[in-house]
Amino acid sequence: MTELASDLTVRPLVLADAAQAAALDARIMARPWSPAAWNSHLSQPQVFGHAVECAGGLFGVSLLRAVADEAELLVLAVAPEMRRRGVARALVQKGLDESRNRGSERVFLEVQADNAPALMLYRGLGFVDAGRRSGYYGAGPAGDALILVRAAVVDASMDAS
């Protein structure tokens, strides 16, 4: 497992983080959520997430929703200057851990079909293809979304990789 840099802290994402999470999302996503959407999601009891913080600023966030025995990774956003430091992996792993603690048996996510770095991360964490949504992110094959799934409880060696 890639260790998170010592100057970074992973903590639960809370409602008070909504504005910073929305600002980070707006910096890097083609279709970011509004601050109101972040507030709305973080106000729901089935929604949870984590933040990676450094010197009081958020440099990575994840948001998941757990319903019945399934969870979905809704958002994973990492500031460009913090990439390749274990931030995304730490956020996904924390989300998997909490999903399992909430009783989820599976965790789903959608990722743009041509997002090679994200696919490498998710597949390295044990996610496998479960489907495809044509044109979800835009026209053409590059706009397709792959639906990935992973069991929330897997062999411990997978989580340690």
Summary of the structure (lengths in Angstrom):
residues: 161
radius of gyration: 14.9
end to end distance: 4.4
largest distance: 41.1
contacts: 483
relative contact order: 0.15
helix: 35%
strand: 32%
